[in-house]
Amino acid sequence: MSAAAAEAAQARRAPAAGAVPVIDLRRVNAVREAIQAGRLKQARRTTLGGNDAIAQAALEAGARFFGGYPITPSTEVLEYAARHILGHGGSYLQMEDEIAGIAAAIGASLGGVKAFTATSGPGFSLKQENLGYACLVEVPLVVINVMRGGPSTGGPTDPGQSDVMQARWGTHGDHPIVAIAPATVQECWEETVRAFNIAEKYRTPVILLPDAKVAQMKEPVVLPPLDLVPVVNRPYPSGAPEDYEAFGQTASGVPPLAPFGEGYRAHFTGLYHNRKGLPTKDLRLIDQLQKRIHAKLETKEARADIAKTEAFLADDAEVLVVAYGITARAAKDAVLEARAEGVKAGLLRPITLWPSDAGAFTPHLARAKKVIVAELNLGQYRLEVERLAYEAARANGSVPPQVVGVHRIDMRLISPREIFQEIVK
């Protein structure tokens, strides 16, 4: 399909002015199931690298601006955008550093264009101040952070999962965040599309957290035809320009966002602001602003859109393994090996790391006697699993399961054997 046809397809999917965008998960799942069953003859079958899949998905989700700076192991995202975004009617801008890269993407998004940036490790640290700004002014934005070893320069070409807590708490202040960790190249494509849809629907930054191995590997993928890619666009205001409130109260908790230059005036400041966006010291308005930003991601609908966890042989698991990204692939093999030995082992793979999927975790944690968290760091997500296990036990009046970790920070992957040995210990 040509770039012009792609734009026309996207325009047909755009919501009417003032409409609330909806992520139709049933349609998304139906397309995926049809592809897997071989019923979708128009499906695109190819082989992609993880970073290329991310960049391609971004463009097919409607992204038309990339601002960034090259850094290993995320540079292929930038290179793909440089080669292809102009053909989709978009703009590519390599900035002088990572700080400017995210700033440019924020500006493009406020101008009405779906925007993204990509980085890794040290670059992600540099983006934190502007990421906090994007959280407060509710900018739809996707940040790709390909995780490597750290801190500091660390291991630029080696895998790691060391940015999990930074994704949640890296910028100061109370703020919600969405962070997604794909485990396959197929998921690099699928979860990038989902990241843009969440960002647009809820006016929020979304972080994609592939680790270096997933981002750099190549695998076969099966993608839907371009006109079946589920695309959500942000809601636009429908009232008179003089009545527009960029940070007003709405039924969904998500105010419409008008692009700069279309007659709707708004102010976007990093200070606490009123519904028009102007700085305020009104304590009531400050309280309402911050609580609304949190609440819009905590509704039942938002949780259904955002939370995503794969459960594998977990329904009767007495030993539960929690792993994400590349490590989850080893964990699945370890669980199968343990089952062959008669051990009731199962796997929970959080695809959405933040906010954590308590609804999926709680029933399994309540049944488990032992929980193993395997990750390429010294226990960053294990802390969250411990919290969820404690909350589940408190709700049931029971004793929380033992939570242990299998960790590596030496740039090597965790093997299935290492996880298996902890399962049967």
N, C-alpha and C positions, 0 to 999 in steps of 0.2 A: 504494500500500500504506500502511495506517495505521501510526502509530508503534507501536501495540500489536503489530501483525503483524510489524513490523520487529524488535521486541525478541524475539518468539517465534522468528523465523527465526535471529536471532543465537544464541539459547539452544540451538537445535538443533545449531548448528555448534560449540558450546563443547566443548573436550576433556574427557574424564573426568579425575578427580583423579589427579595424578601423571603424566598423559600428556604426551609430548613433542609440541608442536605442529609441524605440517608445512605448509610453503607448497607446495602442489601446483602447480608451474609448468606442468605439462602441461595441467591444468584451466584455469588462467588463460589460457594461450595458445589453448586450444581455444575458449574463450568469445570471446576477441578475434577470432580468425579467423572464427568463425561470424557475429559482428556485421559484420565487414568484407565477408563474402560474402553478407550479406543473409539468412542462414538463421535468424537469431534474431528471430522476428517480434515478440517481446515487448520488444525493445530499446527503450530510452528515447532518443528523438532530440529534441534541444533545442539552444538556443544559450546559452552561459554565458560570463561573464567568468572570467579565470584565478583570481582570488581567491575568487570564489563557488564555482568548481569544487573548489578546495582545501577550503573549509569544508564543502561538501556531501559530498565524499568522506570527510572526517574523521568526520562523523556516520554515514555509511553503513558505515564501517569499524568502528564501535562506540564512537567517542569520546563520552564523556558528561560531560566537564568541559572548560571553556575558562577559562583565567585569563590576562588580558593587559591591555594599555594601548594606546590608539589612537596610531598613528604612520603617516604617509604613507611609502610607498604600499601598506601592508599592511592598512589599516583595514577594508577590505571583509570580510576574514576575520573580524575581531572583530564587525562589524555582522551578518554572516550568522549567526554563532554566537548572538549576542544574540537574533535573531529566531526561530531554529529549534531551538536545543538543548533548550529546556524542553519542546517538543512531542515530543521523543525521550526524555523522562524524565531529562534531564541537568541540569547546573547551569552557569550563566554568572556569572563574577565579574570585574568590572573593578576592577583594583587601583590603588593610588596611583602606581605606577611600574612600569617593566619588570622591576626586580629582584623586586618582590613578585609580579608576574605569573607568572614561571617558578617561584618558590617555591611558590605556590599549586598550580600544575600538578603539581609534584613531590609535594606532600602528597596531592593527589587520587589520583595514580597509586599511591602507597604504600597508600592506602586501598582499592585494588582497582578503580579506575575508569580506563579509558583516557582520557588527558588530553593536551591540546596548548595551545600558546601561539603567538602570532604577533607579529612585530616587523620592524624594518628598521634598518640602519645603526647609529646611536647606541644604539638600544635593544638591538641584538644585543651591543654592547660591554658594556652594563650587565648582561646575562644571563650573562656568561662565568663568574663565580665559581660561581653555582649550577649552571651547565652542567657544570663540573668536578666538583661534588659529585654530580650525577646520574650522571656516568661512574663514579665510584668506588663508589657504593652501588648501581649497576646498576639504575637506574630506567627502566622503559619510558616513553618520552616522545617526542613529536614537536614540534620547534621549527620554525616557519615563519619564514624570514628572507627577505623580499622585498628584493633587492639594488638599491640606488640608488648615486649617486655619493658619494664621500667623499674624504678623512676628515672628521671632525667633522660638522657639519650637512650640508655638501656640497650636493648637488642633490636636495632631497626629492621633487620630482616628475619627475625625469629618470632614465633607465636607467643602470645600471652593473653590473659584475660584479666589484666591488672587495672582496668578502668571502670569496673562495675560500680564501685562505690563513688567514684568521681562522677560518673554519669548521673547518679542520684543526688549527690551532695556537693558537687564541685564548685558551684557558684553560691555565694552567700545569700542568706535570707530564706524565709519559708516559701516554698514554691513546689508545685507538682511537676513531674516530668514523666514522659513516656520513653522507655528504652527497650529496644527489641534486638534479640540475638539470634540470627539465623544459623542453622547448622549444616546446610547444604547450599549448593549453587542455585538449585531450584528455589529454595527459600530466600536466597539473596534477591531474586527477582520478585517473588510473591510478597515478601515482607517490605520491600521498598515501596511497592504500590500501596500496600496497606499503611505504611508510614505516612505517605503523602495524603491519603484519604483521612487518616486520623488528624493530621496537622490542619487540614483544611476544614474539616467538620467542626473541630473543637477550638480552632484558633490557638494553636499551641505548638511550641517546638517539639519535634520528635527526634530521638537519637537512634540511629541504627548502629549496632555494636557487633559486627562480624569480627572474629579473630583473624589473624594474618593467614592462617592455614586455609580457612574457608574462603577468604577473599582472594587468595592466590591460586587455589586449585581450579582445575577445569573438570567439568562433569557434563553429561548429557542433560538437557532440559527440555521440557515440553510446555510451550507457552500457548495461551489462547490467541485466536485471531485478534488483531488490533481493535476491531470494533466491539469485542467482547471483554476487553480489559475494563474492570470496574473502576470508574473514575468519579471522584467526588470533588465538587468545586465549592469554595467558600460561599456563605450566604451574603448577598448584597442588600443594602437598604432599599426600601420601597417608598418611604415617606418623603416629605419635603426636605430639601437640604438644610433649612434652618432648624428643623427638628431633630437632625441626626445626632445621635449619641454613640460615639465609637466604643464607649465602655458602659453602656446602659444596661439595665436589667431586662432580661427577656425570659420567656417561659423555659427555654432550653438552657439558660445561663450563658449562652454564647451570643454576644452582640454581633450584628452584621458589620462587615468591614468594607468600607468604600475605598477604592484606589485614589491616590493623590491625583488631582487634576480633573476630577469629574464633577466638581461643584459641591461636593460634601466636604465641609471643613472639619478638621480634627487636629488635635495636638498630641504628639507622642513623646512623652517625657519619662525619664527614668525615675522621677520623683513620684511619690504617691499623688494620685490625680483623681479628679471628679469624673462624672460621666461624659463630659466633653473632652476630657484628657488634660485639662488645665491643672497645674499644681494646687494641692489643697492641704490644709492642716485640720480639716474637719474630721474629728476622730470617728464619727459615725460612718462617713464615706470611706475612710481608710479601712475600717473594719469590714464594711460591705464588699469593697473591692477585693481584698485578699481572700475572704471567705468564698466569694463567687468564683474566683480563679481556681480554687481547690475543688469546690463543689461540682463544677461542670464536668470534671473527670471522675466523679464519684457516683453519678447517677446509675441506675440499673442499666439504662441504654448504653451509657459510656463504658461501663464495665464489660458489657457484652461485646462491644466493638473492640475494646483495647486488650482485655485479658485473653491470653492464649497459652495453653499448656498442653503438651502431649503426655498422656498416661500410657505406659507400655507395661503390660502384665502387672499392673499395680493394684487391681481390685482386691486380691487376697494377700498382698505382699506383707510379710513380716519384717523383711529387710528392704528398705526403700532407698534407692539411689537417686540423688538429685544432681543433674548435670545439664549443661547448656553448651551451645556452640560445638566446636570440634570435639570437646571432651565427651559430649553426650553420645557420640558415635562409638567411642570405646566403651562407654557405660552400657550401651545396649548389648554389645557382644558379651560383656561380663555378666549381665543379667541372664542372658540365654545360657551361658556356661553354668551359672549357678543353678538354674532351673533343671538343667540336665543332671546335676548332682543331687537333686531333690530338695534344694533350698527354695523357699517361697520368696523370691526376690522380684522386685519391680523397679521401674524407672519413672520418675517425673521429670519431664524436660520443660522448664519454663522458656517459652519462646519470647513472651513479654516478661522481661526482668522487672521493670518498674512501670506502673505500680505492680507489686507482687500479687499473684493470683490466689488470694486466700481461699476463694470459693473452691478452687480445684485442689489445693493442698490440704485443707483441713480434714476432710474425711479420710484421706490416706495416712496423714500424720497421726490421726487418732487411733488407727489400727496397728501402725508399725511399732515394732519393738526396738528397732535400730534404724537410724537414718544416716546415710553416707553422702556427703556433699563433695563431689569431685570437681576441681576447677584449677586453672593455671594461675593461681595466686595463693596467698596464705590464709584464705578463708573469708573472703569478702562477702560472698553470697551465703556462706554458712551462717553468718550472723543473722541474716534475714530468715533463714530456715529455722534457726533456733527460736527466734521470736514467734514465728508462725506455729511451731510445735508447742511452745509454752502457751500461746493463746488457745490452741485447740484443746490442750489438756485442761486448762482452766475452765473452758466452757463445758467440758465433759466431767469435770471433777475427778480427773484421772492423773496419773503420773506421766509427764512428758517422756517420749522415747529418748534414748541415748543418741546424740548427734555427734558424729565424728567427721573428720575430713581426710580426703586424699588430695594432696596438693603438690604442685611442682612450680618452681620459679627459675629453673635452670635452662630454660629455652627448649626443653624436650617435652614431647607430648606425654600425657598419662596413658599407659597401656591398659588394655582390657585385663591383663593378668594382675596388675596392681590393684585394680578395683575388685576383681574377683577374690583376691586374697583377703581384702578387708571384709567382703561379704561373708565369707565362710569363717572368719576369725572368731 
